[in-house]
């Protein structure tokens, strides 16, 4: 993550695109799986998730059978990812 703003970090666009791409391709998917597939440290994936949920890019469908989050892209997240891909 880069650029501090009022105590928060804004993610790098290339890493954000990778994070969102995995959720879009694999979703519904757990945060653990996103971190593993994307090569993110789990704590970093948590920060990216927090950012994406705040911005309305990702939605948590609730806990699955094994207690893991089930993450999916929102329509806004799909549009944002397409814009990043150009």
Secondary structure, DSSP 8 states (H G I E B T S, - for coil): -EEEETTEEE--HHHHHHHHHHHHHH-SB-HHHHHHHHT--HHHHHHHHHHHHHTTSEEEEEE-TTS-EEEEE-HHHHHHHHHHH-
